[in-house]
């Protein structure tokens, strides 16, 4: 016999909430799509001319900042995710295994960036980036160091939830008893069990990098968001089109990560 939660809202209330939330996201999205289908001067009705104009060689110079910004943002997203997976995740596992008393301190440090405005972060990062520019150059990829700090609060919550869901200490001790080294314990035992948390942290990191503007603008780096501002001054329709494409990319990543997470869960259950 199924147990009914007396505090759960009725089904009609859940439907109303779901439809309301869906409309909040769907209406602006649909309005933006209709905006991009506005015909060129002299045309009538809805048209895809503004979309096809992206492939016109005559517009290549005008749209070049966008393609450069997209390439830089995708590269930044990859480096930021790499920092989260290679540096941040092993540190969290080490704290859980060897220094559990430091968890509260580590959590405070990891969540601190979310309470600091981006403009304040830039003020603190500017002297550091002067040295980074002299040492490593002024390429857009160097923003990954700042973005690695920016995504810490979101990545921490996702990964820590997965760590709390498994017995990390017991798994590591069992693997060590069977002769596995610490590298094998991390890569072959612990990381697969953190799959869903790592995927969620990666998705959030990519979304933050693709949507960040303040730090890139104030540090004078060209990314997708700064390029959108530049192109929007010339052609607002193109900026809207690329905004839709960025949202579509985030949605596809969400589906892929959800699919991979279900595959991983299915393998565990089997």
Order of alpha helices (4+ residues) and beta strands (2+ residues): alpha-alpha-alpha-alpha-alpha-alpha-alpha-alpha-alpha-alpha-alpha-alpha-alpha
